[in-house]
Amino acid sequence: MNRQIIKQLLKWKDAYGRKPLLIRGARQVGKTHSVKEFGKISFSGRVFSFNFERNPELHRIFEENLDSNRILSELELLVNKKIIPGDDLLFFDEIQDCPKAIMALRYFYEQNPKLHLIAAGSLIEFALKDISFPVGRIQTMVMYPMTFIEFLIATRNDLLAGKISDAHENLSDTVVEIINKELYNYFIIGGMPECVQTYIDTGSLIDVVQVQTDLITTFRQDFSKYAGHSDKRCLNSVLSSISGRIGKQIKYSHLSEDFSQPTIKKAFELLETARLFTRVQAASPAGIPLKTNTSPKKIKVVFLDIGLLSNLNGYYSTIPIHKQKLSTAFIGMMAEQFVGQELRAVMEKDLYYWNREVRGSSAETDYLIEQDGEIFPIEVKSGTSGRLTSLHLLLKTYPGIKTAYVFTENKYGNLPDQKIQFLPLFEAQSLVKKQDVSL
């Protein structure tokens, strides 16, 4: 599968002052596969891979001390081959199972700067709580599920992917309709690589749903790894509640009726740490950076993956169902999740939203992003029409904002006098590209 992170890895490989790379992300988003594909492309397959979860005996190598020369020598004995800095790729997989290996990364940087070293793992943040993280000595990347463009390429819709990536003018109604048909499939299948591959191999949505269910079970089983920090039943309850509240402001007391607010908050934070969702804070667009104008108590979330979200909300159909048969609430939630998931995958900065609450009225705009010193409000509409009262209020309140974007099902348009541009949902990622953000 052609993943966008490969481009980032190629840049890392040839970067001046390259450091060991730590790839973070939730389980099953494709970290291991992508690193090995990168190794085939850039190192002619000379990849020395060590999995700390599958081979716990590797931990002993890091127990004696963190001298990278000694560690490298002992790893060479294990594979009975010389690992050549500059020519070979050393890959530490599931590194969270050996915290001392994470600590050792800094010494590889200091003692073996020519060595290409990548480490990857899930639940890494939990391992980092108990060790000294080598700040300034390693580089990090975060990997997410497959984007819609990656999904199109994987399902042999390269031409459609190209239309989205290269569009400099409005696409025709026919092309938009074709892309939207695939977009709806993506809403249900999502971007978890195993789900996409299952759909490619079988064409069966029921098989995809079963894989999704298995993945969710795996995530729930992971709760035991950090349940010591929270009630396992509360973790399950909060996960289920979160899946039905995408696009809504989160109040801890609404996530469960069976636990206290401090317990719920702790469960929420642990699930966030496990990267099952991403926090989106309310912020004021009065100035940049947005991070300095946030309201920590006002939060929404973007779920890990839109397909898993569909599953958690009870979509178990064996056949595609026409969009018109689904509830407006479901489609609206999925549309906002899609835009947030696409933006999150390609942005290096956090996502925010705008919320104003005054006596007798409230206003909210779905997302705020900051690019090139400008703030861009984003509103998501699941249909082709809808009022934009909150967006107009925001633009009136903050006249320094030059452009706002509205994503709808199939509408292009530009209202320069109102500073609003309309784009189809599937162009969400392209918006960030247009703002010159590198993938």
C-alpha positions in Angstrom: 0.0 0.0 0.0 1.3 3.4 -1.0 1.5 5.4 2.3 2.2 9.1 2.4 4.7 8.5 5.3 7.1 6.9 2.8 7.8 10.4 1.4 8.6 11.7 4.9 10.9 8.7 5.5 12.8 9.4 2.2 13.3 13.0 3.4 14.5 11.7 6.8 17.0 9.3 5.2 18.9 12.1 3.4 18.4 14.9 5.9 21.5 16.7 7.3 22.1 15.9 10.9 19.7 12.9 10.7 18.6 11.5 14.1 17.2 8.1 15.1 13.5 8.2 14.2 10.7 7.1 16.5 7.3 6.5 14.8 4.3 6.7 17.1 0.7 5.7 16.5 -2.1 3.5 17.6 -2.0 -0.2 16.9 -2.5 -1.6 13.4 -2.2 1.8 11.5 0.6 0.4 9.3 3.8 1.4 11.0 5.7 -1.9 10.6 4.6 -2.4 7.0 5.5 1.1 6.0 9.0 0.9 7.5 9.7 -2.4 5.8 8.4 -1.1 2.5 10.7 1.9 2.9 13.5 -0.5 3.6 12.9 -2.3 0.3 12.8 1.0 -1.6 15.8 2.7 -0.1 18.0 0.0 1.3 17.6 -2.8 -1.2 15.9 -4.9 1.4 18.9 -4.7 3.8 16.6 -4.1 6.8 17.6 -5.6 10.2 14.4 -5.9 12.2 14.1 -6.7 15.9 10.7 -7.0 17.5 10.7 -6.5 21.2 7.2 -7.8 21.8 7.8 -11.1 19.9 11.3 -11.6 21.2 11.5 -10.6 24.8 15.0 -12.1 25.0 16.2 -9.0 23.2 15.6 -7.0 26.4 18.7 -8.5 28.0 21.0 -6.8 25.5 19.9 -3.4 26.8 20.1 -4.3 30.5 23.9 -4.2 30.9 24.3 -0.6 29.7 23.3 1.7 26.9 26.5 1.7 25.0 25.4 1.6 21.3 28.6 0.0 20.0 28.2 -2.9 22.3 24.5 -3.2 21.6 25.1 -3.1 17.8 27.8 -5.8 18.1 25.5 -8.1 20.0 22.6 -7.6 17.5 25.0 -8.5 14.7 25.8 -11.8 16.5 22.1 -12.6 16.7 21.6 -12.2 12.9 25.2 -13.4 12.0 25.6 -10.4 9.7 27.4 -7.1 9.8 25.2 -4.1 10.2 26.8 -1.4 8.1 26.1 2.3 9.0 25.1 4.2 5.9 24.1 1.1 4.0 21.7 -0.7 6.2 18.5 0.1 8.1 18.1 -0.9 11.7 14.5 -1.3 12.8 13.4 -1.6 16.4 9.7 -2.7 16.3 7.3 -2.6 19.3 9.9 -0.7 21.2 7.5 0.2 23.9 8.0 -3.3 25.4 11.7 -2.4 26.1 11.9 1.1 27.6 15.6 1.0 27.9 15.8 0.5 24.1 14.0 3.9 23.8 16.6 5.4 26.2 19.4 3.9 24.1 18.3 5.8 21.0 20.2 8.9 22.1 23.5 7.0 22.3 23.0 5.6 18.8 22.7 9.2 17.7 25.9 10.3 19.6 28.1 7.2 18.9 26.8 6.0 15.5 25.5 9.1 13.6 25.8 7.4 10.2 23.4 4.6 11.2 19.9 4.7 9.9 17.8 3.7 12.8 14.0 3.7 13.0 11.9 2.6 16.1 8.2 2.1 16.1 5.5 1.1 18.5 2.1 1.6 20.0 1.3 2.6 23.5 4.7 4.3 23.6 3.4 7.2 25.7 2.8 4.7 28.6 6.4 3.5 28.4 7.7 7.1 28.4 6.1 7.9 31.7 8.7 5.7 33.5 11.9 6.7 31.7 14.0 9.7 30.7 13.0 10.6 27.2 16.0 11.5 25.0 14.8 15.0 24.0 16.8 16.6 21.2 18.5 13.3 20.3 15.7 11.7 18.3 13.1 12.7 15.7 9.5 11.6 16.0 6.7 11.1 13.5 3.1 10.2 14.2 1.3 7.8 11.9 -2.5 7.6 11.4 -4.9 5.4 9.5 -4.9 5.6 5.7 -6.3 8.9 4.3 -9.0 9.0 1.6 -6.4 9.5 -1.1 -4.4 6.5 0.2 -7.6 4.5 0.2 -8.3 5.4 -3.4 -4.8 4.5 -4.5 -5.0 1.1 -2.6 -8.3 0.3 -4.2 -6.9 1.0 -7.7 -8.6 4.4 -8.1 -5.4 6.2 -8.8 -7.0 8.5 -11.4 -9.6 9.7 -8.9 -6.9 10.2 -6.3 -5.0 12.3 -8.9 -8.1 14.4 -9.5 -8.3 15.3 -5.8 -4.5 15.9 -5.4 -4.0 18.0 -8.6 -7.3 19.8 -8.8 -6.7 23.5 -9.5 -10.3 24.1 -10.7 -13.7 22.8 -9.9 -14.3 19.2 -10.9 -17.4 18.4 -13.0 -20.6 17.1 -11.4 -19.9 13.7 -12.9 -16.4 13.4 -11.4 -17.7 14.7 -8.0 -20.5 12.0 -8.0 -18.0 9.2 -8.8 -15.6 10.4 -6.0 -18.5 10.7 -3.5 -19.5 7.1 -4.1 -16.0 6.0 -3.1 -16.0 8.5 -0.2 -19.1 6.9 1.2 -17.4 3.5 1.0 -14.5 5.0 2.9 -16.9 6.3 5.6 -17.9 2.6 6.2 -14.6 0.8 5.6 -12.2 3.4 7.0 -8.5 3.6 6.8 -7.2 0.8 9.0 -4.9 -1.1 6.6 -6.2 -4.6 7.4 -9.8 -3.4 6.8 -8.8 -1.9 3.4 -6.9 -5.0 2.4 -9.9 -7.2 3.4 -12.2 -5.1 1.2 -9.7 -5.3 -1.7 -9.4 -9.1 -1.3 -13.1 -10.0 -0.7 -15.2 -7.0 -1.7 -17.4 -8.0 1.3 -18.5 -5.4 3.8 -19.4 -8.0 6.3 -15.8 -9.3 6.2 -14.6 -5.7 6.8 -17.0 -5.3 9.7 -15.7 -8.5 11.3 -12.1 -7.2 11.0 -13.2 -3.9 12.5 -14.8 -5.7 15.4 -11.7 -7.8 16.0 -9.5 -4.6 16.0 -11.8 -2.9 18.5 -11.6 -6.1 20.7 -7.8 -5.8 20.5 -7.9 -2.2 21.6 -10.2 -3.2 24.5 -7.8 -6.0 25.5 -5.0 -3.4 25.6 -6.9 -1.8 28.5 -5.4 -4.4 30.8 -1.9 -2.9 30.1 -2.9 0.4 31.7 -6.0 -0.5 33.7 -3.9 -0.1 36.8 -4.3 3.6 36.2 -8.1 3.4 35.7 -11.2 1.2 36.1 -11.3 -1.1 33.1 -15.1 -1.0 33.0 -14.9 2.8 32.9 -12.5 2.7 30.0 -15.0 0.5 28.1 -17.9 2.8 29.0 -16.1 6.0 28.0 -14.9 4.5 24.7 -18.5 3.6 23.8 -19.8 7.0 24.8 -17.1 8.9 22.9 -18.0 7.1 19.7 -21.4 8.6 19.7 -20.3 12.2 20.5 -18.1 13.1 17.6 -18.7 16.7 16.8 -20.2 17.4 20.2 -18.6 19.2 23.1 -17.4 16.7 25.6 -18.6 16.8 29.2 -17.1 14.1 31.4 -20.3 13.7 33.4 -22.1 12.7 30.2 -19.7 9.9 29.3 -20.9 7.5 32.0 -23.6 7.4 34.7 -21.8 4.7 36.7 -18.5 6.4 37.7 -17.4 9.6 39.3 -16.2 12.5 37.2 -12.5 12.2 38.3 -12.6 8.5 37.3 -14.2 9.3 33.9 -11.7 12.1 33.3 -8.8 9.7 34.0 -10.2 7.1 31.6 -10.7 9.7 29.0 -7.0 10.8 29.3 -5.8 7.2 29.1 -7.7 6.5 26.0 -6.3 9.7 24.5 -2.8 8.6 25.5 -3.4 5.3 23.7 -4.3 7.5 20.6 -7.8 6.1 20.2 -8.9 9.7 19.6 -7.4 13.1 19.3 -8.4 16.1 21.5 -9.7 19.2 19.7 -9.7 22.3 22.0 -11.8 25.4 21.7 -9.7 28.4 20.8 -10.2 32.1 20.1 -9.2 33.2 16.6 -8.2 36.6 18.0 -4.6 35.9 17.2 -1.8 33.4 16.7 -0.7 31.0 17.8 -4.1 29.5 18.5 -2.6 27.4 21.3 -2.2 30.5 23.5 -5.9 31.2 23.2 -7.5 27.9 24.2 -10.2 27.0 26.6 -9.0 23.7 28.2 -12.5 22.9 29.5 -14.1 23.0 26.1 -13.1 20.0 24.1 -14.3 17.8 21.2 -12.5 14.8 19.7 -11.6 13.2 16.4 -11.8 9.4 16.6 -8.9 7.2 15.5 -10.6 6.0 12.4 -13.9 6.6 10.6 -14.5 2.9 9.8 -14.0 1.9 13.4 -16.3 4.8 14.4 -18.9 3.5 12.0 -18.7 0.0 13.6 -19.0 1.4 17.1 -22.1 3.2 16.1 -23.8 0.0 14.9 -23.2 -0.1 11.2 -23.2 -3.8 10.4 -24.7 -4.0 7.0 -23.6 -6.7 4.6 -24.2 -4.5 1.6 -23.7 -0.8 0.8 -26.7 1.2 1.9 -27.6 4.4 0.0 -26.8 7.5 2.0 -30.4 8.7 2.0 -31.5 5.7 4.1 -29.2 6.6 6.9 -30.0 9.1 9.7 -29.0 12.7 9.3 -27.2 12.6 12.6 -25.1 9.7 11.5 -24.1 11.3 8.3 -23.4 14.6 10.0 -21.1 13.0 12.6 -19.2 11.0 9.9 -18.7 14.1 7.7 -17.2 16.1 10.6 -15.1 13.1 11.6 -13.9 12.7 8.0 -12.7 16.3 7.7 -11.0 16.2 11.1 -9.3 12.9 10.3 -8.0 14.2 7.0 -6.7 17.4 8.5 -5.1 15.6 11.4 -3.3 13.2 9.1 -1.4 15.9 7.2 -1.0 18.8 9.7 1.9 19.2 12.0 -0.2 21.4 14.3 -3.1 20.7 16.6 -6.7 21.1 15.5 -9.0 23.6 17.2 -12.6 24.8 17.0 -14.5 28.0 18.0 -17.2 28.0 20.6 -19.0 31.0 22.1 -21.5 30.6 24.8 -23.5 33.6 26.0 -26.8 33.8 27.9 -29.6 32.6 25.7 -27.5 31.7 22.7 -24.4 29.8 21.6 -22.3 29.6 18.4 -19.8 27.1 17.2 -17.6 26.5 14.1 -16.3 23.0 13.6 -12.6 23.6 13.1 -9.9 26.3 13.2 -6.5 25.7 11.6 -3.5 27.9 11.5 -1.2 28.1 8.4 1.4 30.5 7.3 0.5 33.1 10.0 -3.2 33.0 9.1 -6.3 31.5 10.8 -8.8 29.6 8.7 -12.2 28.7 10.1 -13.8 25.5 8.7 -17.5 24.5 8.8 -18.7 21.0 7.8 -22.1 20.4 6.3 -23.2 16.8 5.5 -25.8 17.9 3.0 -25.8 20.4 0.2 -27.4 23.2 2.1 -27.6 24.6 5.6 -27.4 27.8 7.6 -24.0 29.3 8.4 -25.1 31.6 11.2 -22.2 30.7 13.5 -19.6 31.1 10.8 -21.0 34.6 9.8 -20.9 35.6 13.5 -17.2 34.5 13.8 -16.2 36.4 10.6 -18.0 39.5 11.9 -16.5 39.2 15.4 -12.9 38.7 14.0 -12.7 40.8 10.8 -9.0 40.0 10.4 -9.8 36.6 9.1 -9.5 36.6 5.4 -11.0 33.3 4.3 -13.3 30.6 5.8 -14.0 27.2 4.2 -17.3 25.3 4.1 -17.1 21.6 3.2 -20.3 20.2 1.8 -21.3 17.0 -0.1 -20.7 18.4 -3.6 -20.7 22.1 -3.7 -18.1 24.4 -5.2 -18.5 28.1 -4.7 -16.9 31.4 -3.7 -18.5 34.3 -1.9 -15.6 36.8 -1.7 -17.8 39.6 -0.2 -18.6 37.2 2.6 -15.0 35.7 2.7 -16.4 32.1 2.3 -15.3 29.4 -0.1 -17.2 26.2 -0.6 -15.5 22.9 -1.3 -16.6 19.2 -1.5 -15.9 17.1 1.6 -13.3 15.0 -0.3 -11.0 18.1 -0.8 -10.4 18.4 3.0 -6.8 17.2 2.7 -6.2 19.3 -0.4 -7.0 22.4 1.6 -3.9 21.9 3.7 -1.8 21.2 0.6 -3.0 24.5 -0.8 -1.7 26.2 2.2 1.8 24.7 1.4 1.9 22.1 4.1 4.3 19.3 3.1 3.2 15.7 3.3 
